[in-house]
Amino acid sequence: MNKKWMMTAAAVLILANTSIASAADLEDSTNDTIKYSNNGQTIIPSTPAVNLDSKLYLPIRALSEVSGKYVDWDEFRSRVALSDKPVLTGKYELKARNLADGIKMGVGSSLTHIPGDPENVFYSTADRGPNGQIEVDGKSRRTFPLQDYVPTIYKIKIENGEIKILEEFPLKLNGVNPVTGKSTISGLPNIDGRDEVPYDAKAEKKLKYDPYGLDIEGIAYNSKDDTFWISDEYGPSIVHVKRDGTIIERIVPQGWAAQVQTPLVPARKKLPAVYNKLRQNRGAESVGITPDGKYMFMAMQNALRNPDKAMDNSRQVRIIKFDLATLHPVAEYVYVLEDASPYTGLAQGDIVLSDMVAINENTLLIDERDKFSGDKAQLKRIFEVDLSDATNVLGKYDDASLAGQTLEQMSQQDLKAQAILPVSKRTVLDAVEFKFPYEKIEGVSLVNGNTLVIINDNDFGIDSTTPANGTELWTFKLPYTIK
């Protein structure tokens, strides 16, 4: 074997930050079992894998460097995916006036494009509103400096380098909310004893809980009935909303409705009870609806605390699939977060999912990111996710006393031992390579199958030291079409 090939084969061992396989991952694979794909299409490379000292190595680093492609390794399927990189085509900034002194206008917790709308028009949300934390007597208190803020859907347009807000649709009830005294809802927590205690701006006065309050994150459009569905971190829940912002109903976990009364919004107890075991502020982060309106997907931001807080560093995140005609869940899949260990100063629990696009019943785009910004950012990726051969684990690994282990307790070897195939992932965009400056890429959309759009959540500029709003939307042209 020549020296050049030896160097290429060994290069896979130094891919510390790309989730590519090490020798340990490949011990059970042979040359003829390795499969490759490029832009989702199967390919046969000119140079196969090679065995060295009874271990199998792939010349992935050299292949990536020569081709200029993203390279992803799927250890569960012995599959290498190569993908062409996109081209940055536009940058747009929000220049809206501040909501109050020190509180910036915010959009960007989600993003969706409605088919038939102009290609530069989108809808977005801005979570529960301005909030912060103040330490009192050694304990952190959650503050809400603008108590009259209403979670809102925003219609936005991008042109001439600017994000312009065209219309606002405050979320409201078909009746009077006893907390706000109006039809509108608040962004305050729902349940005393479960959610964080809300305080005023100075962290001195406790505020009322709002059973209708929402921490809105993802947004998806259903073409069948011209409505939106919005994912909520509090519940976790998914909220059905008319185009004018009127809330129709709310999908909640079993057992949730027994803790609070919401007579103006029917609570559909469709989510499994295990979803009550969420980590605070790490709930239902994203939602997507297939273009035909048949299915809806929802993903949690982090692993559930199932059975306990020790699961905060689990890599397993749940994606659940609903039949929209009945609102019944029909499948649940395992999404394995990237391994934090190769990254600098990053805990596993600080890698999160942030947004989703449902391309079809078997294909999603998923936004996975770290907690860093600027030069410290290491993981900001948009993955194309394939569900077609992933294992449906709905209801099977929720209770350790019945299953031996919960889904969250399992290691990668445990998943293999149980013959559980997680969803497969391939990189569509690595925003770190493009030096996207902000931490929270929380909105993702796809237009015409080949224009990828991302936007960040500026958290209303709380603690910001710059005069700029801090919200940017970037567009990318993909060198292929996702459909």
N, C-alpha and C positions, 0 to 999 in steps of 0.2 A: 504493500500500500504506500502511495507516495506521500510526501510530507504535507503537500497542499491539502490533500483530502483529510489527513489526520487533523490538521488545524481546523478545517471546516466542521468536521464531525464533533470535535471537542467544544466548539463555540457554543453549542446549546447549553453547556453547563454554566456559562457566565451570563445567561439571560436572566438576571436577577429581578427585573421589573417588568417582564412581559408575559407572565403566566405561561411560559413555554415549558415543556416537560423536562424533568431531570432524568438521569439514568434510572432512578428508583421507580419512576412512573412507568417505565418502558420494559421492565423485566419480563412481563408476560406477553409482550407483543413480538411478532416476527415480521420479517420484511414484507411478506405478502399480505399481512393484515392491516398495514398502514394505508389509510385512504387520504387523498388530498382533494381540495376544492379551491377554485378561484372565482370570486364574486358569486359564490353559491353554486357554481357548476363544477362537476367532477373533472379532475385532470389527472394525468399520469406524468410525473416528473421524469426528466431524462436521467437523473441520478437518484437511485433508490436509497432507502435507509441502509445502514451498515451495522454489522455486529462487531463489537470490540470487546474482547475478554468476556464473552457470553452475555454481553449487554448490548441493547439496541440504541443507536444514536441517530439523530436526524440532523442534517446540515441546514438547520433552519436559519440561523443568523446570517450565513452567507447568502442564502436564498433571498432573505428579506432585504439585505443591503444591496444586492445586485438588482433586484426587481423594483425596489422602492415601494414595496407593498406592506400593509399590515399583515402580521402573521399571528394566528391564534391556534393554540394546541388544546384539543379536547381529550383529556385523559380517559374519559369514560367510553369514548368511541374509537380511540386510537386514530384521531382525525386531525389533519392540519388544514387550516383554512387560510388562504391568501386573498387579500382584498386590495384593490386599487385605492389610493388615497384621494380624497375630495379636494376641490379648489375653493378657497375663500373668495366669495363674490361680492360681499357687502357688509358694512358695519353701520348700525343705526343706534342713536342715543335718545333716551327719554329726557326731555327738557321741561317737563311740566313744573308748575310752581309748587312750593312746599305746602304740605297740609297744615303745618303750624311751625312755630319757631323750633328749629332743630329736628323737625320731622319731615322727611322728604315724601313725595308722592311715590307710590309703589305699584308696579304691575310685575308680572314675570314668574309667579308661582306655578304657572301652567301655560300651555299654548296649544291652540288647535286651529286648523283651517277648515272652513266649510266648503265642500265641493260646490262649484258654481259661483262662489265669491271671487272677486279679483285676487290675483296671486299675491298681492301685497297687503291683504286684509286678513286679520286674525282675531281670535278671542283669547282673553287671558284672565287670570285672577290674581289676588294679592293676599292670600292667607287670612289670618284672623285680625289683622290690623297691627298698628304699632304696639310693641310690647318690649319690656326689658326686665332686668333683674337687679335688685338692690339687696345688699346684705344687711340684715338687722339681727343683732344679738347672735352673730355667727351662723345665721341661717339665711338662705337666699329666698327672696320673695318675688313672685311674678307680678310685674306692674303693667297697667294699661293706661298710658297717659292720655289717650283720646277715647273716652268711654262711649262716645256717641258714634264711633266709627262703625260703618255697616259693611260687612263682607260683600264684595261687588264683582260682577262680571264686566269686563272691559272689552269693547270692540276697538281694535287699534289698527292703524295703517302705517306702513313704512314707506318713506319717500325722502329723497334729498338728504340722506344721512340722519333722519330723525324719526323717532317713534311718536306718532300723533294719536291721541285718544279721541276717537270719533263719538262714542256713546258709552254711557254707564248704565248698568242694570243692577241696582242694589237688591240684595236678596230679601224677600219679604214673605209674609204669611197671608193666608186668606182669612184674616181676622186680626185681632190686636194681641201683640206680645205683651204679657203682663210685666215683663222686665223693662222693656223700652218704652212702653205706653203707646207704641205705634205699631204699624203692621211690619216694620222692619225688624230684622234680627240683629244680634250683636256678635262680636267675636269672642265672647266670654265663655269659659268652660261650662260644662253641662251639669256635672254630678259632684256634690259635696262628699268628700271622703275618698273619691276616686281620682278626680282631676286636681291639678294645682289650685291652690287658693288664690283668687284674683285680688289684687290691691290697686289703689289709685296710684298716681304718678310718683308720689313721695313714699310709697310703701307703708302708709300709716293707716289707711282706712280699707277695710275689707269691702269688696264689691259683691253684688248678688251674682249667683250662678244663673246662667241662662240655659234652660233645657233645650232651647232652639238654637243656641249659639253654635257656630261652625268655625273650624280652622280649615278653610278651603284650600285645597292644593291642586290636584289634577282636574282637568276638564275634558269632556268628550262629547261629541255631537251625534245624536241618533237621527238619521235621515228619515226613518220610518214615521216618526211622529213630530219631527221638528222641535226636539227638546234637547237639553243638556243633562248630562250626569256629572256630578262633581264629587271627588273623593275628599273625605274629611278626616283629619288626623285625630280628632278627639275620640270618636266613637269606639273603634274606627267605624266609619259608616260611608255610605255612598248615597248622595242626595239627588233626587230627580227634580229638575227645575224647568219651568217654562222659559221661553225666550225672553219674556219681560222680567224674569227674576223671581217669579212666584214659585215657592217650594211646593211640590206635589206630594212627595213621599220620601221615606228615608229607609234604606236597607241597613239593618243593625245586627250585631251578633245575638244569638240566642241568650236570653237572660238579661240583656241590656235594658229592655223596656220595663222590666220590673223595678229598676232603680230610679226611674224618672217618668213623669207624665208629660206627653206632648199631644194633647187632643187635636191641635190644629194641623199636625203633620203625622199621618199614619206611619207607624214604625213597623216595617216588614222584617220579621226576625228570620232572615235567610242566611246570614253568615254563621258558620259553626261557632259554638261557644268558646272554642280555644282562642278566638280572636280577641276575647276580653283580656287576654294575658299580654297585652301590648306594653311596650316600654313607653312611658310618658313622652309625648311630643314626637313619637316615632311610629305613627299610625298609618292610615291609608293614604299613601303619598301620591299614587298615580292611578289613572283609570283610562281605559281605551275601549272603543266600540268598533266592531268590524263595519266596513262600508255598507254591507247589506242590512245592518241593524239586527242581526240575529244573535250576536254574542257580545257580552261585555266582560272585560278583564279588569281586575284590580290587583295591585301589588302593594305590599307593606313596605315601609321605608327600611326597616331593620328586621332582624330575627325576633320572633315572639319570645317573651320570658316564660318559656314552657320547658321545664316546669318552674323555673325561678330566674332570678336576676343573673345568675352565672351564665346564662345563655346570651348575654349582651355581646359576647365575642363569637357567637356562632356565625358560620358563613351561610347558613341556610335561610333563605327568605322565601315566603310563600306568594305564589301568584294564583289567584282563584278565577275561575271562568263561570259566567252565568248565562243561562238561556234567558234572553231579554223578554221573551213572550210570557214566561212564567215567573221570572226572577229567581228560579231555583239554581243553586250552584250545581254544575255538572262535572267539573274537574278542578283539580288543584295540582300545581306543579312546583317542583323545587328549582329555585334559582340560586346558584352557588356564587356568592360574592368573590371578587378577586382576593387572593391571599395577601394580607397586609404585611407579612413578615419581610419581604424584600424591600419595602419602602422605609424611608427614614422618618422616625418619630410618629408613625401612624399606627394607632390601635385598630384592631379588627372591627370593633364596634363603631368606629368613626368612618367606615365605608358604608355608603347608603345608596339606595335607589331613589331617584327623584322624579322621573316622568316616563310616560309611555305613549306609544302610538300603536294602535292595532291595524296592521296592514291587511290581514285576513285571519281566518280561524287558526292558522298554524304559525303565523309570523308576527312578531312584535318588534318595535324598536324600544330599547330600554336605556335610560340615562343612569349611569353608575359613576359615583364621584367620591372624592375625599373631602376633608374639612378645610383644606388649605386654599390660599389664593396667591396670585402673583407668582414670584419665583419659587415659592415653597410648594406650589401645587404639583402633584405627582400623578394623580389619577382623575381624569375627566374624560370619560369615554361614552360614546353612544354605540351600543351593540345591536346588531340584528340578532334576534332570538328565535330559534326554531323549536316549536313545540311538537312537531309531527310524530316523533318517536319517544318523547319524554313520558315518564311514568305518571299515571294519574294516581295520586296518593290521597285523594279526598277521603277524610274520615279514618285513615288507616294508622297514622302515627301521631295522634293528638294526645294520647294518654299512655304514659310509660308503664302503668300497671297492667295494661292490656297488650301493648305492643313491645314491651321490653325497653324501648327507648323512644323518646319523642323525636320528631324530625330534627328539632334544634339541637338535640344532644349528639346526633350522629357526626362522626368524622367522615372524610371522603372514603376511607376504607369500609366504614360501616355501610355507607350508601351502596358501595359495590357488593358487599356481602349480602345485602337485602335485594340486590338486583334492581335498585332504583336508579333510573336514568334521569339526571337533571336536564333542564333545557340546555341546548347547545348555543354557543355565543360566538359571533365573529365581529371584529371591530369595523365600524363604519366611519367613525370619527374619533381621533385622539386630539381633544382640544388643547391639551398641554403642549403638543407640538406647534400649535398655532398661537400659543401664548395668550389664550383667553384669560383676562386679568382677574376675574371674580371667582369667589368660592362656589356660589350656589347656582349652577346651571340647573334650573328647575322647570324650564319649559322646552319642549321639543315638538316639532311638527315636520311633516313631509308633504311637499307640494308636487304634484305631477309625478311622483315616484322617484324624482331625481334631484329635487331641491330640498336640502336639509336645513332646518331653521332652529336656532337655539336662542334662549333668552335667560337672563339671570334674575333672581329675586334679590333686591337690595336691602331687604329687611327694614324698609322705610328710613334707611340711613341712620338708624340708632347707633350712637357712638361714632358716627362718621366724622372725619376731620377735614374732608374736602368739600368744596362748594358744588361740585358736579353731583347730579342725581345718583349716578352709580348704577344705572340700568342700561344694558346694551343688548341688542339683538343682532346676531350674525347670521348670514346666509352662506351656504356652501353648495356647489354643484357637484353631484356624484357622477363618476364616470361610467355609471351603469344605472339601471332602473330597478327599484325594489317594488314588487307587485305580487 
